[in-house]
Amino acid sequence: MVKKGTSYRCGECGYEAAKWVGRCPECQAWGTIEERGDARPAIARVAAGAPSAPARPIGQVDIEAARARTTGVGELDRVLGGGLVPGAVVLLAGEPGVGKSTLLLEVAYQWARGGSGPALYVTGEESAGQVRLRAERTKNLHERMFLAAESDLSAILGHVDAVKPGVLIVDSVQTMASPQVEGAPGGVTQVRAVTAGLVALAKERGLPVVLVGHVTKDGSVAGPRVLEHLVDVVLHFEGDRHSTLRMVRGVKNRFGPADEIGCFELREDGIAGVPDPSGLFLNRREDAVPGTAVTVTVEGKRPLLCEVQALVSSAGAPQPRRAVSGLDSARVAMILAVLEKRGGIRLGDRDVYSATVGGMKVTEPAVDLAVILALWSSVRDVALSPPLVVVGEVGLAGEIRRVSGAGRRLAEAARLGFTHALVPPDPGKLPDGIRVLEVDSVAAALHAANHA
């Protein structure tokens, strides 16, 4: 029986329910519904009040105050849509150790150096001395950079009043607490209250605020889902621990495109933007090697060349092994079945290994044809032509389907010196400087690769 006057709230997304359920209807998480106590009272009728400013025609609203200001980090500006907008709140989420603090130290340094006002960096996870050591190692020291080790929201507001910064960086929002709200730092109530307070500060003073957020085991932003709705921009900082490549991916952006990515390289002396990252995913050799194929994938709006490698060998056990790195394992399994059925190549009794170069993760179907040709090249022990690039999606019937942005993909390949391309029929407007051969099936693609 439901207790009278009792409500329940999801600890992940903040969804409220009248009775307890095992699975949240909003975020589909199990075991996150908790008893909240007395239900909210009925909302009283609100009387009309005096507006803070009269409404004006939209054409008379000043837009100069809302112009984005560059952070000094070109790849981050690309994802933000030109820079930080005054009053914007940006949430940067990523796994521990991926380089979030290093990137934001670079942002603070470039901001202070660029003359847009002081930069205030508030850390709740490290001591001020630890941050200073990292800043010295990465050569990100400037007299207009201010550092504070705080975990109290009211103390942060006091620092803002004293420094009057041009940008505020809070690392991280899960370590901050508001004295007006009960609960431990990092809890749903505290995260919501701290974020709401910082958003109000940003809007009131026109101060851009950058928040660092933790992620869950599945890679999503930790904390209540309302956190992502409160902020203006949500960025995911991604990267493999065994690779120096890092990517900032836009998930939500009220001031620009939400599908852009920025590429960075993590070094011993800091982090640096990579404006032309295609070279990181290619292994240029003088002699062609069997089992490799080059394709073009699109991350956001940026075409990137990627090398797909495959190795097919005799099985050393009754159960053949399938190992995949950087590709979708389910997609690769489907491609193996299509190659065996439509291409006439027997793979059921062989070990198959497939991977990408440079730690890049590719999941879009446009790389299917490259995986097909890399597998075929390894089985036949015949290398593909070095200046050949391959783009196309493979269907279960063995057909080659069109992919989006074929012109941009081939233009990027031509810019990097590739002269031949295998593409699906009718790819649209093609760039100059590259010879295109259209193939409509797996059999036709294998025939063309054999005679290329």
Disulfide bonds with the S-S distance in Angstrom:
none
